[in-house]
Each structure stands twice: as structure tokens, then as C-alpha cells.
Amino acid sequence: MRTTTFTLSLATAIAMMGSAHAATEIQFWHSMEGALGDRVNELTEKFNKSQSDYVIKPSYKGNYGESMNAGIAAFRAGNAPDILQVFEVGTATMMNAKGAIQPVQEMSEKVGKPLDPKNFIGAVAGYYSSSDGKLISMPFNSSTPVLYYNKDAFKKAGLDPENPPKTWDEVAAAAKKIRDAGYECGYTTSWPSWILLENFAAWHNLPFASEDNGFGGLNARLETDKPQFIEHLTFLTNMSKEGTFTYGGRGDTSNALFTSGNCGMFTGSSGNRANIIKTGKFEFGTSTLPYYNTLPDAPQNSIIGGASLWVFANKSDETYKGITDFFHFLSSPEQAAAWHQATGYVPVTTDGYRLTKEAGYYDENVGADVAVKQLDALTTENSRGVRLGYLPQIRDIEDGEMEKIFSGQVSPEQGLKTMVQRGNELLERFEKSVK
């Protein structure tokens, strides 16, 4: 009996010792599927193997909208994950989810390992920071739109494949030559609201909405019915009438027009690069977004898409220590560079960009740094990004009206007026809902 008792006591003691040193598990919900999901798994596994105190547990929770809704529902039910990946248009919603969020920089400072916003690319840090410049969420996968062009089409059209158009007038002229050369499409774009309105505004240092595009307060309202926007959509409508601009649909559907070789030029996410390389059967180039040289402040900087990592409130100190260590790991030059090169997203830190450049990556992958250069600028009140409530729904309204504009159902002025009216109704509703 004594032996049995002793054996049991020893087993208990060993178990207690083991539990005392058990690694803290950290739940990480994300929206990266397929190859990107594999990259997330590799990243977390590498962190887990680098130390023994914490274990990151990644879980795919559907697309961006689905995972954000799942995270909010879990918080309300009292079982929120520790980390949640949220797309950039959900930023205002997360910020105003009262009592739900632990600001990232505040968390890192409390555990004695502060994250420095200055380490991140200007436009990226600016978007995910508070008005006093402190990080609210952790920059993770960021993209921005660029101009892709088919070098084979340029050669056939008698255009210089090493000298892509920089202004909208040059885009229109090149698109006409491409069409004359027998291509069915001169120019198209993906994500019309993000590229043709939000990024158009930032690139030309124009306000998209009042209150610093929503960064300054919940009473922000759309300002896209101003003359510059009317002139821009009128320009594109005229291109559409001439057959040199093809509206390719919402979201990323127009990507196929370019990768099929049927369209000579395409504005799309920098994250499209890997897909173009894989799918396109032609040589392509990458250039900056077009601008109007009649507008004095252009070009400024483009704004980001993608997502960041949010930390939920009411977690243990040990959990917050682990999350902070994980975020420092993600923002290290080596990991930021590796993530950028493996995924096509921009390196979110300046050191990640520097390391990639020094390694000769951009010499071997010409044009892969265009997106970084567009983002790496001191942002203005107009170019930090757009932080508005109900932004996904506002984009749906904008896309719907642009479809009417480009098909000739309404004038650019009428369509933009409707966008502003209906969008502002949503913003007013959002303002009331969070007060």
C-alpha cells in the first residue's frame, strides 16, 4: 500500500510539474485559405518551434466577412479567440466594438516589449493606428493596387514595353493602340470602388470623406460627388464608349480578362502578382497607378487592402505576453521579408523591405517593389486610408452605381450623387448605432 501511495504521489507531483511548465495556447482565427493558409500554418509552426512558452493555434474561419462575424459572435458569447484577422474595411467596426478590443501597442507596452509604429511602412502603420499614432491592430497582410501591363500586347501595338503609361491620358492613348492591334480590351480594373474611388482620392491627395476620411470621428460623410470625381468617371465613361475601357465586374472578376491575354492593361491588387505569373502566358510588367497631371498634389500614396490582426480584451497577462512575442516575431525583418516573398503581399516593415532588396529579390522579380514604393510615403489626412462604418455595404452601393454609369444608364454626376446620398444614410445609421 505504501508503495502504491508513493507511486501515486510521485505521479501527481510529476503531473503538477508538467502542468506548471505547460505552454500557453493562443487561439488565432484567420481567413487565409489554400496556399495562403499553408503559409500561415508554416509561420505559426516556426514560431512555436522557436520557443516553448506559447503555442499559436491557427484556425481557418471562412472569408473575411465570415471570420469577423464569427469573432464578434464568439466575443458576445464569452469565448472569443485571442487573435482575429480582420480585413481593412472592418477596422471601424472593430474599433467601435466597445469593450471587445485590446489595442496592440498598449498591450505590448504593458508587458514591457513595446512595438514601434515607426518600424512599419508609413501607409500601413497609419491606417491601423489611433489619432495619437499608436497601433490599434497588428499589420499583417497588406496589398495595394498597381498597374499591370501585357508586354507582348505593347510590342504588337507599337508601344515601348519598358515605358508603361504613367498618366490617365497615356493609359487612354495606349489602350486605343492596343485595341487597334486586335485585342478585345485595352484597359480594365478589379475592385472598382477600392481602386477607382478610394485609391483615386488618396493618390491625388483628395478627401474621400469628411473628418479625415473617418479617422477624425463618427460623423464622417462621403465627399465623392466633387468635380474631380465627376471628371474622373466621365473620363472612364468616354473610354468605355470608345471601347478602350472594359468594365470587368465587381471584386476581382476582371483579373481573368488580363491573365487570359485578352486585355492589355489592368489595375489590380499587388497580391495578384503570383496568380498572373502562374496563369498568364505572356510577359508582363508592373507600374504605378495612373494619375492626372492636372491635379497638383498627385501622385501622393496609394492605400492598403488586406487585413490586420486584432487582439480581444479580457485575456490573461500570460496570453498577452505570448501574443506580443508572436507579433515581434511576425515583424522581424526576416519573417516580414519571407512572408512578402512567399505570398505577394507587401513587406509591412521597412526592414523587411530593405532585407528583400539587399537580397536581390527585386532585381530577379522586376516590378515586385512598385507596391512598396507607392505605400512608403508620409501620409496626409487624405491618404491614410478610409475608416468608415458599413464600408463593405458602401462599396456595394458604389459598385452598383458605377455599373450604371459605365453602361450609360446614368451620368457620372447622377451616379456619384446617389452614391453619396445612400452612403451617407448608412454612415448616419452607423454613427447612431455606436453612440
MARKETI-650615 format. One record per atom (N, C-alpha, C): residue in three letters; x, y, z. Coordinates in steps of 0.001 Angstrom, whole numbers, plus 500000, padded with zeros to 6 digits. Example, Ala and Ser with C-alpha at 12.3 -4.5 7.8 and 13.67 -1.06 7.14 Angstrom:
ala513190494310507800ala512300495500507800ala513200496700507800ser512850497750507080ser513670498940507140ser512900500030507870
// end
This chain:
met500834498790500000met500000500000500000met500867501258500000arg501929501182500820arg502810502337500867arg503430502617499506thr503833501533498834thr504452501679497518thr503484502310496535thr502233501844496582thr501204502372495706thr500969503855495967thr500878504200497264thr500660505582497655thr501792506477497190phe503021505954497393phe504192506717496976phe504211506915495457thr503873505847494747thr503850505911493290thr502838506942492805leu501662506917493454leu500626507869493090leu501053509307493389ser501683509500494557ser502141510829494949ser503190511344493978leu504106510449493579leu505149510824492626leu504547511193491275ala503568510384490858ala502911510656489580ala502201512000489611thr501550512274490746thr500858513552490902thr501828514723490852ala502948514550491552ala503959515612491584ala504513515887490190ile504781514804489446ile505300514950488093ile504277515659487215ala503007515262487369ala501939515892486594ala501838517371486906met501976517696488213met501902519097488616met503064519893488051met504251519270488051met505416519929487485met505217520177485995gly504637519170485323gly504392519304483896gly503414520410483594ser502328520474484382ser501325521499484144ser501861522885484417ala502786522960485383ala503360524263485718ala504165524822484558his504688523927483724his505504524353482599his504790524195481261ala503499523910481315ala502746523740480075ala502697525048479300ala502833524932477992ala502820526113477142ala501421526734477100thr501365528050477063thr500093528766476955thr499596528707475513glu498373528207475323glu497802528125473989glu497136529445473604ile497373529893472378ile496818531144471877ile496031530856470604gln494729531117470644gln493849530845469510gln493925531979468492phe494189531631467250phe494361532587466156phe493393532220465035trp492337533011464854trp491357532787463799trp491716533632462578his491714533007461416his492136533729460211his491272533370459007ser491570534045457863ser490803533853456626ser491685533466455452met492861532944455741met493795532563454697met493555531109454293glu493074530887453061glu492818529532452610glu493807529118451532gly493778527842451161gly494652527341450113gly496117527527450443ala496871528011449446ala498309528199449621ala498617529215450717leu497776530254450829leu497992531257451873leu497780530650453261gly496801529764453372gly496594529060454634gly497794528210455004asp498398527584453991asp499610526800454232asp500730527686454774arg500841528906454207arg501881529843454660arg501642530234456122val500379530450456501val500050530796457885val500445529655458818asn500118528420458424asn500475527253459232asn501988527130459389glu502722527354458309glu504180527298458365glu504736528369459290leu504139529573459211leu504591530699460018leu504389530430461509thr503203529970461870thr502912529709463283thr503738528534463806glu503937527536462961glu504745526388463369glu506188526809463647lys506694527704462816lys508059528194463004lys508184528941464329phe507166529782464647phe507184530485465925phe507105529500467085asn506208528535466972asn506033527559468053asn507321526793468341lys508074526486467289lys509329525749467461lys510462526634467986ser510297527962467867ser511360528876468278ser511415529087469786gln510375528662470497gln510322528804471947gln509350527771472517ser509294527656473843ser508481526599474456ser507387527123475385asp507266528440475487asp506303529015476428asp504895529154475848tyr504780529289474519tyr503499529571473898tyr503296528704472657val502039528375472402val501676527632471196val500552528379470488ile500831528870469284ile499809529522468470ile498991528450467769lys497670528497467900lys496760527535467286lys495945528233466188pro496409528160464913pro495667528820463837pro494426528028463433ser493345528738463119ser492109528105462673ser491489528937461559tyr491201528303460423tyr490539528986459316tyr489051529112459627lys488521530329459532lys487128530592459891lys486313531190458739gly486695530882457511gly485944531374456361gly486530532662455814asn485828533271454863asn486323534507454265asn486322535642455276tyr486789536795454844tyr486963537920455770tyr485671538280456508gly484582538385455758gly483322538750456381gly482849537704457370glu482998536430457002glu482561535324457858glu483388535250459139ser484702535403459018ser485554535286460205ser485338536453461163met485124537678460626met484868538812461507met483560538628462262asn482535538181461560asn481249537933462216asn481372536827463259ala482157535790462937ala482363534691463890ala483085535185465138gly484076536047464948gly484828536587466078gly483967537441466986ile483152538302466399ile482269539166467184ile481233538337467931ala480680537324467251ala479694536444467890ala480319535680469050ala481555535225468854ala482258534494469913ala482517535385471116phe482869536648470875phe483084537592471973phe481797537783472783arg480700537962472073arg479417538151472754arg479005536929473558ala479459535764473092ala479137534522473796ala480131534213474908gly481155535051475030gly482133534884476093gly483262533924475799asn483438533556474507asn484530532637474155asn485279533119472924ala485653534389472925ala486375534984471798ala487748534360471649pro488253534264470417pro489637533830470244pro490574534894470801asp491843534598470848asp492816535578471331asp493185536575470231ile493359536061469009ile493729536883467848ile492718536632466737leu492308537709466076leu491369537600464957leu491892538422463782gln492009537799462618gln492378538515461403gln491126539196460840val491214540510460593val490065541290460111val490495542114458899phe489701542080457820phe490034542875456644phe489921544362456931glu490606545146456114glu490771546566456435glu489444547309456501val488448546893455735val487176547608455757val486387547339457039gly486834546383457834gly486191546120459116gly486814546888460273thr487806547739459964thr488548548448461010thr487639549305461884ala486773550102461270ala485891550981462041ala484964550175462941thr484471549055462429thr483590548199463227thr484313547662464455met485536547173464260met486299546623465376met486651547705466392met487045548864465919met487401549960466825met486246550365467718asn485052550268467172asn483879550705467913asn483118549560468581ala483727548388468619ala483153547268469359ala483536547444470829lys482703548159471560lys483031548605472918lys483365547448473855gly484521547581474499gly484968546594475462gly485507545314474882ala485564545225473535ala485953543964472909ala487442543880472607ile488098545021472430ile489438545042471854ile490504545494472840gln491647544816472780gln492851545240473492gln493797545866472459pro493964547201472456pro494863547828471482pro496266547219471531val496819546958470383val498053546187470264val499251546885470906gln499442548161470623gln500607548834471181gln500491548973472697glu499307549269473159glu499063549358474603glu499387548020475275met498963546915474653met499246545582475172met500756545341475246ser501464545663474156ser502900545415474115ser503656546252475134glu503186547464475378glu503823548328476371glu503596547795477780lys502417547269478031lys502090546746479360lys502955545544479729val503290544725478709val504114543546479003val505599543854478900gly505937545109478631gly507335545531478626gly508104545270477355lys507403544986476238lys508054544760474955lys507328545572473881pro507455546893473929pro506658547738473041pro506951547553471552leu505892547544470759leu506012547565469310leu506130549019468867asp506996549298467920asp507239550659467460asp506579550874466096pro505572551752465988pro504910552004464699pro505868552483463621lys506991553104464041lys507954553625463072lys508666552519462287asn508577551286462788asn509201550168462089asn508396549723460869phe507138550155460798phe506249549717459736phe506186550753458607ile505883550292457402ile505715551183456265ile504637552216456582gly504894553477456217gly504070554600456636gly502578554424456432ala502159554080455217ala500737553965454916ala500089552801455648val500869551772455948val500350550606456668val500136550952458139ala501169551488458776ala501066551866460184ala499990552926460384gly499938553900459466gly498970554987459589gly497536554496459602tyr497242553485458778tyr495869553000458693tyr495437552298459974tyr496345551555460573tyr495995550756461757tyr496407551423463064ser496498552740463054ser496879553490464243ser495763554424464683ser495787554773465962ser494842555737466514ser495264557144466131ser494457558111466512ser494753559501466173ser496046559997466803asp496472559356467894asp497734559752468527asp498912558889468071gly498722558136466975gly499813557409466352gly500184556081466969lys499288555501467786lys499572554210468411lys498836553087467688leu499542551971467486leu498966550843466784leu497762550283467536ile496667550117466816ile495468549522467390ile495446548026467107ser495829547680465878ser495926546281465488ser497287546042464847met497610544777464634met498922544399464123met498884544256462604pro499630545107461864pro499690544933460400pro500163543525460063phe499503542891459080phe499849541512458755phe499978541324457245asn498857541208456553asn498898541028455098asn498314542264454429ser499153543047453813ser498741544299453187ser499056544278451696ser498125544820450926ser498317544945449489ser497918546350449074thr498188546689447826thr497755547968447273thr497622547777445769pro496786548565445088pro496632548372443651pro497799548938442854val498121548270441761val499162548706440833val498637548517439409leu499397549011438436leu499057548831437026leu499895547698436449tyr499227546638436003tyr499895545559435274tyr499676545784433778tyr500680545434432976tyr500501545573431524tyr501167544412430794asn500554544035429698asn500993542917428878asn502072543412427919lys503321543007428148lys504427543485427308lys504302542988425872asp503763541782425696asp503563541260424345asp502561542119423582ala501486542530424270ala500489543399423647ala501086544757423299phe501936545264424196phe502590546544423934phe503446546465422669lys504210545388422526lys505068545226421354lys504236545170420078lys503140544397420118lys502278544252418955lys501616545579418584ala501337546415419601ala500677547698419368ala501656548816419046gly502943548493418995gly503954549500418699gly504285550392419878leu503996549924421092leu504302550667422314leu505597550156422930asp506258551007423684asp507509550643424340asp507202549778425577pro507571548495425571pro507250547621426710pro507995547969427984glu509015548805427872glu509773549217429054glu509395550619429509asn508364551183428894asn507927552539429238asn506403552564429373pro505859552020430461pro504407551953430635pro503802553336430861pro502528553514430613pro501888554814430824pro501875555201432302lys502029556479432574lys502029556992433935lys500778557823434241thr500244558495433221thr499056559340433417thr497847558676432780trp496661559155433155trp495441558612432583trp495347558910431085asp495834560064430656asp495849560364429218asp496709559352428465glu497836558979429058glu498714557990428438glu498069556602428433val497319556272429498val496586554999429541val495570554943428397ala494812556015428224ala493799556068427171ala494435555920425783ala495554556595425559ala496238556528424261ala496778555123424006ala497382554503425043ala497916553147424903ala496789552140424680ala495679552319425389ala494541551410425254ala493983551429423829lys493958552604423219lys493472552712421836lys494380551950420873lys495693552072421050lys496639551367420186lys496534549850420380ile496302549443421618ile496149548010421908ile494887547459421227arg493808548203421316arg492578547802420630arg492795547756419117asp493457548759418581asp493724548800417136asp494597547625416692ala495379547094417633ala496250545953417325ala495501544624417361gly494196544664417671gly493399543446417625gly492991542857418953tyr493376543482420061tyr492975542994421375tyr491551543472421700glu490789542630422376glu489394542982422658glu489237543994423784cys490287544198424553cys490211545090425712cys491524545843425852gly491421547157425987gly492625547961426193gly493009548053427653tyr492019548388428490tyr492264548567429926tyr491046548094430710thr491270547442431842thr490207547076432773thr490724547202434196thr489827547035435154thr490217547134436567thr489445546139437408ser490051545699438475ser489337544943439505ser488954545900440619trp488167545417441574trp487800546172442770trp487503547638442461pro486465547918441655pro486222549294441178pro486135550351442275ser485422550075443353ser485275551092444404ser486597551357445098trp487354550298445386trp488636550447446070trp489654551183445200ile489700550843443923ile490732551395443049ile490315552719442415leu489110552764441827leu488699553942441063leu488195555094441925leu487853554815443178leu487366555883444056leu488289556103445254glu488463555084446112glu489258555253447327glu490721555539447007asn491316554716446160asn492716554942445822asn492911556140444900phe491928556396444039phe491987557609443232phe492102558835444131ala491291558873445187ala491310560007446112ala492666560127446811ala493159559027447379ala494434559063448101ala495595559416447173trp495642558819445991trp496720559018445020trp496800560477444570his495633561177444589his495581562586444192his495424563525445386asn495582562962446600asn495502563746447843asn494192564517447938leu493092563799447648leu491748564371447727leu490978563686448851pro490094564398449544pro489289563739450573pro488254562805449957phe488161561606450492phe487114560670450115phe485869560907450973ala486111561264452233ala485041561561453180ala485524562653454129ser484589563275454808ser484938564302455789ser485574563664457017glu485943564495457966glu486585564019459200glu487788563128458903asp488666563622458005asp489882562877457632asp489565561446457211asn488586561325456330asn488157560009455824asn487654559078456921gly487118559670457979gly486573558872459068gly487513558682460233phe488785559002460059phe489748558858461153phe489464559857462273gly488819560968461931gly488606562030462913gly487297561974463670gly486415561063463318gly485154560995464054gly484079560208463325leu483064559834464076leu481983559018463538leu481009559805462668asn481120561115462688asn480220561948461891asn480745562186460473ala481656561346460019ala482197561464458665ala481109561201457630arg481187561931456519arg480240561751455429arg481015561758454102leu480512561060453103leu481183560925451812leu481284562260451087glu482391562429450350glu482607563644449571glu482989563316448135thr482476562219447634thr482877561756446309thr482016562313445179asp481179563291445473asp480399563939444419asp481033565255443959lys482307565462444333lys483018566679443976lys483488566621442508pro483841567790441930pro484194567859440499pro485274566881440055gln486322566657440897gln487424565775440480gln486944564346440233phe486018563875441084phe485481562522440909phe484579562451439676ile483782563505439465ile482921563554438279ile483765563515437011glu484844564305437006glu485723564345435831glu486400562996435598his486794562332436686his487460561034436583his486524559988435977leu485317559866436504leu484384558870435978leu483882559255434590thr483830560541434280thr483499560975432923thr484586560532431944phe485844560662432358phe486976560233431543phe486871558736431239leu486594557938432281leu486484556492432107leu485248556115431289thr484161556860431457thr482950556615430670thr483217556854429186asn483952557904428885asn484314558183427496asn485203557069426933met486131556563427758met486947555427427327met486070554199427059ser485060554012427917ser484147552882427746ser483373552992426432lys482908554201426120lys482178554440424872lys483058554181423654glu484339554497423779glu485291554292422685glu485744552835422569gly485405552032423579gly485811550633423578gly487200550386424108thr487820551416424724thr489184551257425234thr489221550897426719phe488100551078427433phe487955550645428823phe486821549636428893thr487097548491429481thr486098547445429662thr485820547253431142tyr484557547455431553tyr484186547176432933tyr484101545669433095gly484903545123433983gly485026543677434120gly484281543065435278gly483460543862435988gly482691543326437098gly483247543721438457arg482547543274439476arg482918543599440857arg484028542679441356gly484600543058442505gly485633542232443108gly486802542041442163asp487275540802442105asp488470540504441322asp488151539781440014thr486892539857439574thr486484539078438406thr487225539475437131ser487597540747437008ser488265541208435786ser489691540700435660asn490228540106436720asn491578539544436661asn491711538575435485ala490622537829435222ala490642536842434144ala490789537489432771leu490278538702432601leu490428539413431337leu491901539650431022phe492669539918432072phe494096540188431881phe494900538902431752thr494702537968432672thr495507536744432650thr495242535897431405ser494046536045430800ser493733535311429572ser494483535858428369gly495059537068428521gly495757537707427422gly494867538564426546asn493589538725426951asn492636539479426137asn492664540979426402cys493292541391427523cys493324542807427891cys494767543260428074gly495088544421427541gly496464544886427548gly496938545489428855met495997546105429619met496353546760430882met495290546480431929phe495730546452433195phe494844546029434274phe495315546657435583thr494429547370436282thr494743547804437640thr494151546789438614gly494999546245439459gly494569545227440406gly495492545196441606ser495162544363442557ser495932544254443788ser497349543762443510ser498293544258444300ser499663543748444209ser499705542258444531gly498678541791445267gly498570540374445580gly498214539503444387asn497855540109443235asn497552539361442015asn498816538843441322arg499950539358441724arg501196539079441006arg501451537574440853ala501315536835441944ala501590535399441886ala500642534689440922asn499383535098440928asn498402534478440034asn498689534794438568ile499137536037438289ile499475536413436916ile500666535586436425ile501664535426437286ile502835534618436944ile502421533180436647lys501524532641437457lys501095531252437334lys500187531033436130thr499286531990435885thr498224531793434896thr498519532423433538gly499122533615433544gly499346534346432300gly500389533676431411lys500125533640430126lys501056533030429157lys501764534110428348phe502148535178429000phe502795536292428337phe503716537009429320glu504597537803428774glu505474538615429617glu504703539849430071phe504799540177431356phe504076541337431848phe504993542253432649gly504552543492432792gly505268544473433590gly504350545038434660thr504945545692435640thr504200546308436725thr504603547769436840ser503605548643436954ser503886550067437073ser502970550682438126thr503185551959438382thr502386552671439374thr500986552982438841leu500097553300439751leu498754553714439365leu498815554957438480pro497920555059437499pro497877556270436684pro497395557469437509tyr497766558657437096tyr497319559871437768tyr497019560954436741tyr496332561996437185tyr496056563159436353tyr497087564234436672asn497882564611435691asn498910565621435961asn498331567028436040thr497018567142435872thr496347568428436059thr496006568688437529leu496093567653438352leu495831567802439786leu497161567976440498pro497355569068441227pro498677569475441699pro499350568561442707asp498575567810443500asp499175567024444571asp499393565561444209ala499259565235442951ala499414563842442531ala500786563615441890pro501327562400442078pro500802561338442942pro501244561504444392gln500399561036445317gln500696561078446741gln501115559681447192asn500225558904447717asn500465557489448023asn499164556726447849ser499271555459447514ser498090554616447456ser497759554125448862ile496609553465448995ile496193552972450309ile496076551448450273ile496039550883451440ile496158549440451559ile494822548712451475gly494952547454451084gly493907546472451276gly494475545392452175gly493843544247452198gly494344543175453043gly493733543206454429ala494522542815455436ala493968542650456780ala495036542854457846ser494570542983459085ser495452543097460244ser494978542138461330leu495765542023462380leu495457541103463480leu494988541903464697trp493800541538465197trp493199542209466342trp493259541305467560val493454541894468718val493546541150469975val492310541458470808phe491685540409471320phe490490540614472135phe490848540956473576ala489951541670474199ala490127542087475592ala489852540930476551asn490205541159477817asn489888540248478917asn490615538903478833lys491820538913478292lys492648537717478275lys493688537801479391ser494344536689479674ser495312536664480767ser496588537413480389asp497320537823481427asp498600538504481195asp499556537612480413glu499539536315480713glu500425535383480033glu500068535289478546thr498776535304478262thr498337535281476864thr498831536520476126tyr498711537668476776tyr499154538911476137tyr500673538929475937lys501410538317476863lys502863538205476688lys503183537359475451gly502450536250475306gly502666535364474164gly502304536026472847ile501194536744472821ile500782537440471608ile501815538492471228thr502308539219472213thr503327540243471951thr504584539621471355asp505020538489471915asp506193537792471370asp505928537348469925phe504738536849469669phe504371536411468330phe504380537587467345phe503868538727467765phe503840539911466901phe505250540445466628his506123540368467625his507520540747467393his508171539791466392phe507816538520466493phe508310537519465545phe507842537850464123leu506558538169463962leu505998538491462643leu506639539729462027ser506972540703462877ser507516541961462372ser509035541976462279ser509683540871462604ser511133540798462444ser511466540912460954pro512610541493460614pro512955541668459191pro512902540369458398glu513393539292458995glu513462538007458297glu512072537463457978gln511164537539458962gln509827537000458745gln508985537903457848ala509123539211458007ala508395540143457140ala508812539963455683ala510103539771455463ala510620539560454110ala510151538222453545ala510209537176454365ala509812535843453915ala508328535799453559trp507488536425454388trp506044536468454135trp505761537202452820his506407538330452622his506267539116451396his506631538296450164gln507762537627450208gln508241536891449052gln507430535630448776ala506872535037449827ala506111533793449669ala504665534033449252thr504130535227449538thr502705535465449326thr502376536515448269gly503276537476448057gly502965538584447162gly502441539807447882tyr502090539660449177tyr501732540835449961tyr502981541688450195val502781542968450444val503935543834450650val504579543523451999pro505893543756452144pro506512543620453463pro506021544779454335val505402544497455461val504774545561456245val505780546391457031thr507022545950457099thr508039546726457808thr509084547246456832thr509680548371457176thr510729548947456330thr511961548049456291asp512276547385457408asp513433546488457435asp513180545234456594gly511924544773456560gly511581543644455708gly511783543976454238tyr511424545192453881tyr511640545678452521tyr513132545799452218arg513865546378453171arg515311546558452980arg516011545219452789leu515660544247453619leu516287542930453552leu515992542253452212thr514755542396451752thr514364541815450465thr515139542458449321lys515281543754449406lys516012544500448379lys517479544100448359glu518085544021449553glu519506543679449646glu519781542263449150ala518789541404449274ala518954540016448826ala518848539882447308gly518541540988446624gly518433540965445167gly517110540472444634tyr516105540360445516tyr514805539829445102tyr514160540682444013tyr514258541998444144tyr513617542885443172tyr514372542941441844asp515657542617441885asp516417542507440635asp515953541289439841glu515639540219440561glu515175538988439926glu513682539021439621asn512921539840440357asn511470539941440182asn511111541406439935val511444541876438765val511271543291438428val509802543709438557gly509578544815439263gly508229545336439461gly507590544921440775ala508199543948441475ala507616543467442726ala507693544513443834asp508503545560443634asp508647546600444653asp507784547831444376val507040547842443276val506214549006442944val505217549305444052ala504560548259444541ala503551548436445585ala504155549050446841val505346548591447209val506007549108448407val506314550597448244lys506835550966447084lys507176552359446830lys505940553255446865gln504801552735446390gln503559553513446433gln503080553761447860leu503357552823448743leu502891552914450125leu503872553627451046asp505157553552450722asp506192554034451633asp506360555543451515ala505384556253452036ala505395557718451989ala504733558259453248leu505082559480453587leu504397560138454692leu502969560438454251thr502021559855454954thr500631560009454546thr500070561367454962thr499041561787454259thr498328563017454583thr496974562662455190glu496223563680455585glu494875563446456100glu493988562770455067asn494321562975453799asn493520562399452719asn494004561028452266ser495220560638452665ser495808559433452092ser496119558339453100arg495679558483454352arg495902557429455342arg495082556183455023gly493955556406454371gly493031555316454097gly491620555774454386val490687554843454368val489278555141454611val488813554311455794arg488365554975456862arg487928554271458066arg486465554650458347leu485567553965457692leu484143554281457794leu483349553051458206gly482314553269458985gly481393552199459300gly480610551774458069tyr480193550508458049tyr479437549947456937tyr480148550120455590leu481479550137455600leu482216550340454352leu481975549227453326pro481878547950453726pro481551546938452715pro480232547226451999gln479227547671452763gln477922547988452158gln478011549240451276ile478813550209451705ile479007551418450897ile479675551055449568arg480646550163449612arg481297549718448376arg480305549045447428asp479377548284447974asp478354547653447135asp477522548711446406ile477160549774447120ile476404550869446514ile477226551522445402glu478495551780445691glu479369552435444709glu479542551575443457asp479757550268443662asp479916549374442516asp478653549350441663gly477496549314442327gly476230549294441605gly476021550543440767glu476363551695441317glu476204552945440581glu477212553071439450met478445552578439674met479429552620438597met479018551734437426glu478372550618437735glu477846549771436659glu476835550531435809lys475994551318436467lys475013552129435743lys475698553237434930ile476745553828435526ile477472554902434839ile478138554381433573phe478889553269433712phe479659552765432576phe478778552137431496ser477556551756431864ser476626551215430868ser475753552297430254gly475936553552430715gly475202554669430147gly473813554892430702gln473465554202431789gln472127554356432364gln471974555669433118val473051556105433774val473043557388434478val474325558129434159ser474336559432434354ser475548560216434147ser476481560042435338pro477780560298435163pro478691560254436305pro478229561137437458glu477741562314437154glu477279563229438197glu476090562642438958gln475118562059438239gln473957561452438886gln474367560244439734gly475229559391439168gly475662558198439884gly476407558524441162leu477311559492441102leu478076559890442285leu477167560530443333lys476194561294442893lys475238561910443819lys474468560839444578thr474054559791443866thr473339558687444513thr474239557939445494met475504557701445101met476463557054446000met476565557812447318val476724559114447227val476900559943448414val475643559930449273gln474489560069448636gln473234560108449375gln472986558810450123arg473081557684449420arg472802556389450039arg473905555991451024gly475152556315450676gly476260556011451574gly476176556789452871asn475800558057452773asn475676558889453976asn474531558438454874glu473503557873454291glu472416557309455097glu472942556158455957leu473803555327455373leu474415554236456126leu475350554767457208leu476129555791456888leu477051556362457864leu476301556977459042glu475198557614458765glu474383558187459836glu473833557087460739arg473415555983460114arg472901554845460879arg474005554242461750phe475218554123461181phe476337553575461943phe476679554480463120glu476712555770462893glu477022556730463950glu476060556572465123lys474776556443464835lys473766556290465879lys473907554961466612ser474349553925465891ser474415552586466474ser475537552425467487val476589553242467395val477740553077468286val477808554149469361lys476925555109469323lys476928556151470358lys476206555679471606
// end
